[in-house]
Amino acid sequence: MHIKELSIAEFDSFAENFMISSYYQSSSYAIFMTERGYDYEFIGYVDELGVIKAAALILIKKIGLSSRYGYSPKGFLIDYFDHDLLKNFVEALRKYYEKKLVFIKINPEIAIGEIDPVTKITNYNHNIIVRDYLKELGFLKLKDNKYFESLFPRYNAIINTQEYNFHSLNKNTKNKIRKGIKRGLAFEKKDRDSLDIFYEFIKNQKDIDAFYYKNYYNVFDRNHSADLFLVKIDFEQYLLNSKKLYDEEQIRNSIISEKLIHNSNEANIKEKMNSDRILLSYKNDIEIATKGLRDNKEIYIAGAFVIRYLNRVHIAISGYNPKFRNFDPNYFLHYQIIEYYKNNFKFIDLNGMTGDFTNNNPYKGLNDFKLGFKPHIYEFIGEFDFILNEHAYRNLIKKGLLAKEFNKKTKGN
């Protein structure tokens, strides 16, 4: 068997029919990454009859003055458990690229364990043996990222839509979703003309400009696999809901007041004080909604960029306006995304989180938010470098070029 270059059609066909594949292993992603300074090659490992047994997208980029490295996002499309196939493919890969590249980076989409929802401990599975296979074949296992230091998160929250049930969600999550509905939040599917609005919600998350997301959207929109969603405040609905809730609470408040006349015990007093606070909150909502309606405002407060690929929906990035945090727009947004796709896709990937479930975790809020939707939390195998030129690789480390190239300036996903 040998390695040969594949056409876009050959590669996409193999990827789309492979047992597990990601949109990161697609021609669309390769084309998008040319905007990030990469060239790309599609390679296949074929037998004497020309049948493809394995394949890979290899992104290629210059590093330093004259060196180049390869990157296979989400790893090779190969049966990692077929030890002989993997060994032979890696040997062929070395011969094919050893004079062209210093190393090839991979981060296979292999889940080596799942977080127990109660204990928060990873229950590891048999996939973990692939880590040893790769080490045996000369791959350098890079340090496991604690938070979001690597190119991809080590932990991902994934909802199986066949198991999803709104009533099984975390109580706090359900309450926040309901609050968003009561406050007149509206979910809208938009097109590329709204990307500038969306960018305002995520511009502080990563050190990336608006053109990055426009290119991202445009490339995947060519094959109709990109979606953009925004959340806005529908002030008319907000006003109707607030008035209805105010009227209902006012009736309840009157009943409590009548009870107090006959029995002013501590429980009744607390109940009355709580009802008074609720009435004041609804009155404030009415004032905000009335002003928004009078001013004829259209205020968007959250958004998400989504990629669809095969049977999976991937929430690439989402964000909201912190000025409207009390509307809980991110909960409403993700709930609506799940509802939008749940009947047509098997998995919804909420994207990365950390494996640190302590109260000291700086990303505790992000973790708690995603955990509230009751996803499966998978730990992936991590990053590996397949070193083709040891001397050049060590030189890149010594000069700090590897750290500079792969240092992620991000606040998480």
Beta strands, then each sheet from edge to edge (+ up, - down):
strand 1: 2-5
strand 2: 39-46
strand 3: 52-63
strand 4: 67-72
strand 5: 103-106
strand 6: 111-115
strand 7: 122-124
strand 8: 139-141
strand 9: 155-160
strand 10: 185-190
strand 11: 226-233
strand 12: 300-309
strand 13: 312-320
strand 14: 347-353
strand 15: 376-380
strand 16: 384-387
sheet 1: 1+ 2- 3+ 4- 5- 16+ 8-
sheet 2: 7+ 6- 15+ 9- 14+ 13+ 12- 11+ 10-
end
